[in-house]
Every structure is written in structure tokens, then in C-alpha cells.
């Protein structure tokens, strides 16, 4: 019997990818059906459903689920879920689709058939509805927020229903040996004898603060899952291929072998701060992680959230909402007096002795051609990033 945390809301994972032997026939059938294009965010959610990362969801949400998740972080059945997982379609397309009809879902960027949806409900979301979603999920309706911009730009009608997945896009081939489904991470953890596993979420190359957080987690738990975002990011973020190289260099040189697994997953960031931190914990539970590292401004953007709002929101949840728990760690920095990495809980020295470290600052330093000090980022990581930024200037 597994000693890992159970999947969220279920004793078993619920992947929605069709059996391999059935996929060719189902693709032939899908090619004959009415097609619904999915945005990059919807495609990323679809693949999370396909791999079982969104267990126990079996498709895109109904209006009752959408409203309940926005307003109170619960589906109509009472399942804890912090962010709505929805699929939009233009009114013209939605009007042509009958309830009970099976439609084909296509990635609008690549044109690839991803799977099928059995439509159980259609519901319109007007401007006020979208603002309602944004205010609850992002705590703002500011169109400059990248998540708000996406929601307000969605088509007018949502389609709900169960999905059958026929593809996971480019990820399995492009990130072979790095792209793990929840069933696969659980098998890896079990093989290693891990039961307490911390997930470390990152959409950036790991600088010294990230390294410090990760190593604290390794001290507390049996092992660490360094879990990278592979889906679409906001402009200026470092692409996944570069991050993988940088983190490989960091772990090869500064981590004990056998204490970590580096992996990636296909979600697109929403930059929803506290609500997104909860979603990260939900699907990390499905991946088999008992803990999620929550540092400063987790899943944040700009100044829309306080630096520790993503930690505080866990304290507001009703008992039993989540099994996976946050590892709350204070602001980390390099202290020249301590001569090492520290947090505000462990370092007594003032701001004048501290080097504050962040991905935003690191990107700005590269953009301005500044020398990156070893206290900020490991030289092996800096070399990978210099190669990336150098290529951008050519």
C-alpha cells in the first residue's frame, strides 16, 4: 500500500487519456466531428486533465461549478477547487452545437486534434460575469494583469462536459525523460522509498534564494520534486529549455544525488497569486507530493499581491480541503555579515547587510549588461543564462 498522499478528492488518479490502442480509431472519428479551437491556456488545462493532474475532474466545468469555485472555492458537489477550469467558444459556434453532441477539441495554435468533449451544458458569460471571476481569482479587474487580460478576452460562451484526451501535444517527445505524469512521479517516489515529498514550483532558472528554499525542503522531507512550468509564460520569462539547462547545472554541482527529481508539467501560468498557490497544491497532491514550498510572492506578478498572501490563504481553508500542506519559508537573501544565505527568521542583521535576490532583478541585471555576483546566482547558472541572453542580442 502506498505511503504517499492520496490523489485529491479520490483514492485513485483519474487520467483522461484514451488507451493507446484506441487512439488511431478515435482520431479518425474526431476528424469527422465539429471542431472547437482551444486557446493556449485551455490546451494546457486539457493536458493536465489528460494526465490525471486535475483528478478528480473529468472535464470542463459547468456554470454551477464555475460560480462555486469563483465565489467559494468549491464545485457544486462540494469538492475543494480554487480556480475554474473552463472552455470557451464563440456564440456563433456554441449556437451550432447541441447538448449531448460530441465535438473535437483542437489546439488553435498548432491545429492538432487534442481530444473530444461530450457537451453537457452551454452557458454565456457576459462582461460582469468575467469581472466577477477576475475579482475573485485575481483580486483585480485591471486589464494590465496578464490573467485578467486572458479571462476578459475569452469568447462569450463556455462549454461544459467530459473530455476524452487523444494527445498531450509536444510535451512527451520534446521533454522526454523530464515530462512525468502523476502516476509516473508516484512510481518514482515509491521506488526511492519517499513518503514525504516536497514540490518546488518554478518558472525561473533557480538563483541562490531558490536553491536555499529547495535545500530547506530536502532537510525536512525525504526528497524534492523540482517542478518546472512548461506551458506559456508572460513576455520576458525565461523559456523552459534554458531553465532546464540552468537547473541541471545547479543540481549537478550543488545538490546531493538522489535527493531530488527535476521534472516539468504543461500548465500555463495564470499569475493568480494566492489562488494559484492553492491550485499548485491541489495538483501536486495528485503528483504524490505531501508538501509545496511557498516562498515570497508565489505565482504573483507585479504588485497585485502581498509578498506572503500565498502563504496566508492556506490558513483560511476549512479542515480537510487539502492533504498537501505548504512549507512556508520567509524572505531569503544573502547576508554579507552571516556570509551565506539566510531568511528574516534566521538572520539578525539589517537591510544594509543583505543582498535581496529575485528573478525580476536577475533578468534586469542581464538586460543592463551588469556583472552577476556569485552571491546572487551560481556561476554555472549564470553561464547558461549569458548564452541565452547573448543569442537574443544577435
N, C-alpha and C positions, 0 to 999 in steps of 0.2 A: 504493500500500500504506500502511495506517495506521501512524503512528508512535506511536500510543497503546499503553498496556499492553494485553495480550490479556485477554479475559474469563477469569475464574477457572476453571481446570481444563478449558478448552476454547478452541478457536480462534475460536469463534463464540458469540454470545449465543443463549440458548435461552428466548425468551419463550413462555408457555403460553396466551396469549390467542388464542381461535379467530379465524379470518379474519372480518372484519366482515360479509361477505355470508352467512356460515353461522350467525351468532348468532341471528337470529329463529327459524330452524328448530330449532336446538339448545335454545333456551329453551322452545319448545313441548314438545320431548321431555323436558327436565328437569322440567317441571311434572308429568309423569306418574310420576316415579320416587320412591322412598323418600327422605325428606328428612333430612339430618343438620345440626343447627344448629352454627354456629361462634361461638366467643367473639370478643371484640374483638381479642385477640392473634392468634388463629388466622386471623381475617379479614385482619388486616394482613399476616401471613405469606403468606396466599393471594395477596394482591395483589402482593406482592414477587415471588412465583413467576410470576404472570401477566405482569408487565412485564419479566421476564428478569433482575431484580436478584439473584436467587438462583441464577443459572447456575453449575454445570450441573445443579442439582437439577431433577427433573421431577415432584416431588410430595412428599407427606408421608412421613416416614422409617419404615423397618421397625425391628423390635426390634434387629436386629444393628447397624443404623446408629445408632439411638438410644444403645445401650450404648457403641459405639465412639466416638461423638462425646463423650459424657459423660466416659468414662474416659480417652481419649487424643486427642481432637480429630481423629479420623479415622473416615470411614464404613467400611463393610465392604469397599468396593472400594479403600480407601487414600486417598481424597480428603480433603485437609485441610478440616475444617469445625469451628468452635469451639462452636456452640450447637445443640442438637437442634431440628428443625423438625417438629413433630408435631401430630396432630389427635386430639382425644379424643371419646369418645361414652359414654353411659351403658351399663351392662352389658345392660340390657333392650333398648336399641336395637341394640347391637352383636350380640347373640344373634340378632336378627331378620334380620341382613344375611349373605348368603352370600359366600364367597370367589369373586371373579370378577364379582360384581354391580356394576353402576354405580349410584351414588347421587348425589343432588343435594345440593350444599352451599349452605346458606342462612345469611346473616348473622343471628344471633339477635337483634340489636338492631333492625335495620330490616325484617327479614323478606324482604330481597331475595335472589333466586336469584343466586349468585355464579358457580357452575360445577358441574362434575361430577367425581366421584372413582371410578376403577375400583379396587375394593378388592382388594388383593393379599395382605393379611395383617391379622389382628386379634391384639392382644396386650394382656394385662392388666398394669397397673402398680399394685402394692399400695403401702401406706404406706412400706415400706422402699425400694422402687424410687424413689418420688418423693423421699424423703430423700437417696438416692444421687445423683439428678440435682441436687438443690439444693446438696448439699455440693460437688459438682464444678463446677457452673456459677456458683453464687453465693458459694461458700466459707462458707456458713452454712445452718442449717436454722431459723433464728429466724423465727417466723411474722410478726414485725413488718416483715421485709424485704418490700417490695411484690412482688418477683419470686417469692420463696418462697411467699407467700400465694397467688399465681396458680397455681403448679405444684401445691401441696398441695390446692387447690380444684378441680383438673381432675377430669373424670369418670374412671371406672375403667379404661376400655379405649381403646387407641389404634388408629386405622385407618390403614393404610399404602396407598400406591398412587399412580398417576399421575393428575394433575389436568388437566382442560380448563377454562380460565377463560372465562367469558362476560360478566364485568363487572369493573370496577375501582372500583365503588362511586361515591361522590360526588366523588371527588378530581379527575378530569379536568375536570368542569364547575365545581366550587367553586373550584378553583385554576388555572383556565385561564390559560395564559401563564406559569405558575410550576411546574406539575406536569410534570416531564420524565421520560421513561423512559430507561433506559440507552442505547438506540440513538439517542435524541434528544440527550442530553448529548454523546455521542461525535461526533455530526454537528456540534454547536455548537463543540466544541473544535477539530475539524478545520477548520471554516470560519475560525476565528480563528488557525489556524496553531500552536495549542498542542500540545505533546507531553508536557511535564512539567506536570501539573496537580495542585494540592493541594486536598483536600477539607477543609472546616471544618465539623465536626458541631456543631449547636447545638439545644438545646431551650429556650433562654432568649433574651430580647432581648439584643443584644450591648452589653455595657458596655465600659469602656476597656481592660480586660485582654483581652477577646475581640478588640477592634479591633487591639490590639498584636500578638496572635498571628497574626491574619489578614494583617496587613501584612508580618510577617516571612516568611510563606509566599509572598506575592506577590513579595518580593525574591528568593526562592530559585527559584521556579518561573515558568513562563510565564503562569500565571493561577490563579485561585482559584474553586472552587465552594463557595459558602456554602450548605450543605445542611441544611435545617431538617426536624425531625421534625413530621409532620402527624398521626400516629396518637395514640392515647390516652396521656395522661401521668398522673402521680400528682397527687393533690389539692394545690392551691396553685401548680402550674406555670402559666405564662402561656400562654393559648390561641394557636394558630397565627396567627389573623387579626391579633391585636395584635402578635405578633412580626414578621410580615411588614411591617406599617406602620412599626414601630420600626426595623427593619433597612433599609428603604427610605430613611428619613430619614437614617440614619447614612451609608449608602453614597453617597447623592446629595450630601451635604455634605462628606464626609471621605475618599472614595476616588476614585482616578483612573478615569475612564470607560474601559471596555474591558479592565480588569484582573480583573474578577470577573463571575460569574454567580450570581444568587440563585435557588435552586430549593428544592422540597420533595419529600419522599418519604413513603410511607404507613406506615412501620413504627411499631409500638407499643414504647415503651421497656421493657426488662426490668430495667434498673438492675443489670446483672451485672458492672459494672466492667471488669476485665481481659479476661474472656472476651467481653464485648460490644464492647470496643475491637477485638478481632480480627475479630468479625463485621462491624463497621463497615468495617474494611479490606478484607475479602473482597468485600462488595458494592460498595464504592467502586471496586475494581478493575474490576468489571463496568460501572460508570458511566464508566470511562475515566480514573480518577484514578491517578496514579503515586505520590502521597503522601497521607497523612492526618495532620492536625495532632493531636497528642496532648499536651494540657497537663495541668494538675493535675486529679486525680480524674475522669478521663474516664469517663462513663457510671456514675458512682458515686452512692451515696445514703447518707446518714448517715455513720457511721464504720466501715463494714464493710470498706473497703479503704484501704490506704495511699495517700497523695497521688500517688505515682508508680508504683503497682503496674501500671497500664495501660500504662506505658512499658516496665517491666522484662519483662513477659510476652513481648514481641516478641523479646527476646534469648534466650528459651528454645526457640524454634521450630527444627525441623530445616530445613536448607537446602532451598530450593525450595518451602516451604509457601505463600508469598505472593510475588507480584511487587510489589504496592503496599507501600510502606515507610512507617514512622512518621516524622513530623517531631517529634522530642522537644524540647519547649520548657519551660524551668524556670518556677517560680512567677513570675507577673508582678504588678506593683504600681506605684503612683505614688510616686515618691521626691521629697520636697519639696526635698532638697538638690540632686539632679540636675535638679529642675524638669521632670520628664517621666516617661513610662512606662519601666520597666526590668525586668530579671529579676535573680535572685540571681547570675547569671554575669556581669552587666554593671555592677551597682551595688555599690560598696564600703561603703555606709552601713548603719547599724544599723536595728533594728526601729522605733525611735522616730521615724525619719525617713520611714517607709513607710506608705502607706495601702493596706491589703490590700483587694482587690476580689473580690467573688463574687456570683453570682446570689442565693444564700441571703440574704446581707447586704442586697442591694438590695431584695428582697421585704420583709424585716423593716423596713427604713427606711420604705418606703411604708406598711406596716401601722401603724407607730407615728407616722405623720404627720411624719417628720423631713425636713428640707431635704436634697436630694441635691446634694452638691458637684460642680462641673464636673470635678474630678479623678476622680470615680467614674464618671460617665456623662455623655455629651454632652447639652446642654440640649434639643436636638430630640428625642432619645430619651426623656428624662425627661417632656417634654410629652405624648407619646403614652401613656406608662405612667400619668401622672397622670389622663388622661382615662379610661383603663380602670379604675383603682382608684376613681376618683370615682364611676363608674357602678355599681360593686359596692356602694357605701355607700347608694345611693338606694333 
